[in-house]
Amino acid sequence: MDEQKVKKLKELNYLLLNCRSIDEGLELVTNKLKDIIEVDRVSIFIYSKTSNMLWTYLADGVEKLIIPADKGIVGYAVKHKTIKKVNDTSKEKLFYKEVDEMTGYKTKNILAVPLLNDDNDVIGVVELMNKKDKFNQKDLNIAYLFSQYISTPLLNMLKHRKLEVKKENDDFI
């Protein structure tokens, strides 16, 4: 990994450790991740096991999206608990083009990284879209590291919010 990317990763760590809230931290850190991997967009999906749905906790350029957890490349990451790299969505049968139709966005390539808790259960997926070049092994390593950074704080925040909204019976948390 080149020296510039290492420097940016250290900045990412500093940002996460010094944020006042998980919301602020995730936005800052995902923007830094976009810069490091050189992608157009980053989304963080939360997985609801009870409804088998994914919803966007954070997504560039769109409001909240809700999609079935068995659809698309993010669905593959959920089901297999593994990173899924697709460098040409037009040739990928797993690609869930309905999201592009809903959002008006043209996805060319995707890197989907599952977010796992300590019990190796999926809590969500980080999705990186439209890298200028093809995704490579370094990108996978950086994205995996990012997923490790945010999994525990994200899970803690979701547990806290679940307690706050329990009266509302919010199925997605």
C-alpha positions as CSV (number, residue, x, y, z in Angstrom):
1,M,0.0,0.0,0.0
2,D,1.4,3.4,-0.9
3,E,2.4,5.9,1.7
4,Q,-0.5,8.3,0.8
5,K,-3.1,5.6,1.5
6,V,-1.5,4.7,4.8
7,K,-1.7,8.3,5.8
8,K,-5.4,8.5,4.8
9,L,-6.1,5.3,6.8
10,K,-4.5,6.9,9.9
11,E,-6.7,10.0,9.4
12,L,-9.7,7.7,9.1
13,N,-8.8,6.1,12.5
14,Y,-8.4,9.5,14.1
15,L,-11.7,10.7,12.7
16,L,-13.6,7.7,14.1
17,L,-11.9,8.0,17.5
18,N,-12.6,11.7,17.9
19,C,-16.2,12.1,16.8
20,R,-19.0,13.2,19.1
21,S,-21.6,10.8,17.7
22,I,-21.7,7.7,15.6
23,D,-23.8,9.5,13.0
24,E,-21.2,12.2,12.6
25,G,-18.4,9.6,12.7
26,L,-19.9,7.5,10.0
27,E,-20.5,10.4,7.6
28,L,-16.9,11.6,8.1
29,V,-15.4,8.2,7.8
30,T,-17.4,7.1,4.8
31,N,-16.3,10.3,3.0
32,K,-12.7,9.5,3.8
33,L,-13.2,5.9,2.6
34,K,-14.6,7.3,-0.7
35,D,-11.4,9.3,-1.0
36,I,-9.1,6.4,-0.2
37,I,-10.6,3.9,-2.5
38,E,-11.7,6.5,-5.1
39,V,-15.4,5.6,-5.4
40,D,-18.3,7.8,-6.2
41,R,-20.6,6.6,-3.5
42,V,-20.7,4.6,-0.2
43,S,-23.8,3.2,1.4
44,I,-24.2,1.5,4.8
45,F,-27.1,-1.0,4.9
46,I,-28.6,-2.3,8.1
47,Y,-29.9,-5.9,8.1
48,S,-33.1,-6.9,9.7
49,K,-33.1,-10.6,10.4
50,T,-36.8,-10.7,11.4
51,S,-38.0,-9.2,8.1
52,N,-35.1,-10.3,5.9
53,M,-34.7,-6.7,4.6
54,L,-31.9,-4.3,4.2
55,W,-32.3,-0.5,4.7
56,T,-29.9,2.2,4.1
57,Y,-28.6,3.8,7.3
58,L,-26.4,6.1,5.3
59,A,-26.4,6.5,1.5
60,D,-25.0,9.1,-0.8
61,G,-27.5,10.8,-3.0
62,V,-30.6,8.9,-1.9
63,E,-33.1,8.9,0.9
64,K,-33.8,5.7,2.8
65,L,-33.9,2.6,0.6
66,I,-35.4,-0.7,1.7
67,I,-34.6,-3.8,-0.3
68,P,-35.0,-7.6,0.2
69,A,-31.9,-9.1,1.8
70,D,-31.9,-11.9,-0.7
71,K,-31.5,-9.5,-3.7
72,G,-28.5,-8.1,-5.4
73,I,-24.8,-8.0,-4.5
74,V,-25.5,-6.7,-1.0
75,G,-27.8,-9.7,-0.5
76,Y,-25.0,-12.0,-1.6
77,A,-22.7,-10.4,1.0
78,V,-25.4,-11.0,3.7
79,K,-26.1,-14.6,2.7
80,H,-22.5,-15.7,2.4
81,K,-21.0,-13.4,5.0
82,T,-18.2,-12.5,2.5
83,I,-17.0,-9.6,0.4
84,K,-18.5,-9.5,-3.1
85,K,-16.6,-7.6,-5.8
86,V,-18.2,-6.9,-9.1
87,N,-16.2,-4.8,-11.6
88,D,-18.9,-4.8,-14.3
89,T,-22.5,-4.8,-13.2
90,S,-23.8,-5.2,-16.7
91,K,-22.3,-8.7,-16.8
92,E,-23.3,-9.7,-13.3
93,K,-26.5,-11.7,-12.9
94,L,-26.7,-10.9,-9.1
95,F,-26.9,-7.1,-9.9
96,Y,-30.3,-5.8,-8.6
97,K,-30.9,-3.1,-11.3
98,E,-34.2,-2.1,-9.7
99,V,-32.2,0.1,-7.2
100,D,-30.7,2.0,-10.1
101,E,-34.2,2.4,-11.6
102,M,-35.6,3.7,-8.2
103,T,-32.7,6.1,-7.7
104,G,-31.8,7.2,-11.2
105,Y,-28.2,6.3,-10.5
106,K,-26.1,4.2,-12.9
107,T,-24.0,1.7,-11.0
108,K,-21.0,0.4,-13.0
109,N,-19.1,-1.6,-10.3
110,I,-19.7,-2.5,-6.7
111,L,-17.8,-3.8,-3.7
112,A,-20.1,-5.1,-0.9
113,V,-18.6,-5.9,2.5
114,P,-20.6,-7.5,5.3
115,L,-20.6,-6.0,8.7
116,L,-20.5,-8.7,11.4
117,N,-20.9,-8.7,15.1
118,D,-18.8,-10.7,17.6
119,D,-20.9,-13.8,17.0
120,N,-20.2,-13.6,13.2
121,D,-23.9,-12.6,12.5
122,V,-24.5,-10.1,9.8
123,I,-25.7,-6.7,11.0
124,G,-25.3,-4.9,7.7
125,V,-23.3,-4.3,4.6
126,V,-21.0,-1.5,3.4
127,E,-21.4,-0.9,-0.3
128,L,-18.9,1.0,-2.4
129,M,-19.9,2.0,-5.9
130,N,-18.3,3.3,-9.1
131,K,-14.6,3.1,-8.6
132,K,-12.8,4.9,-11.4
133,D,-10.7,1.8,-12.1
134,K,-11.5,-1.8,-11.2
135,F,-11.7,-2.8,-7.6
136,N,-8.5,-4.6,-6.6
137,Q,-7.2,-6.6,-3.6
138,K,-5.9,-3.5,-1.8
139,D,-9.4,-2.0,-2.0
140,L,-10.9,-5.2,-0.5
141,N,-8.3,-5.1,2.3
142,I,-9.1,-1.4,3.1
143,A,-12.9,-2.0,2.9
144,Y,-12.6,-5.0,5.2
145,L,-10.6,-2.9,7.7
146,F,-13.2,-0.2,7.5
147,S,-15.9,-2.8,8.2
148,Q,-14.0,-3.9,11.3
149,Y,-13.7,-0.3,12.5
150,I,-17.4,0.5,12.3
151,S,-19.2,-2.8,13.2
152,T,-19.0,-2.5,17.0
153,P,-19.9,1.2,17.2
154,L,-22.7,0.7,14.7
155,L,-24.1,-2.3,16.6
156,N,-23.9,-0.4,19.9
157,M,-25.8,2.6,18.4
158,L,-28.4,0.3,16.9
159,K,-29.0,-1.4,20.2
160,H,-29.3,1.9,21.9
161,R,-31.8,3.2,19.3
162,K,-33.8,-0.1,19.6
163,L,-34.3,0.6,23.2
164,E,-35.5,4.2,22.4
165,V,-37.9,3.1,19.7
166,K,-39.2,-0.2,21.2
167,K,-42.5,1.4,21.9
168,E,-42.9,2.2,18.2
169,N,-42.2,-1.5,17.3
170,D,-39.6,-0.6,14.6
171,D,-38.9,-3.9,12.9
172,F,-35.8,-2.6,11.1
173,I,-33.6,-2.1,14.2
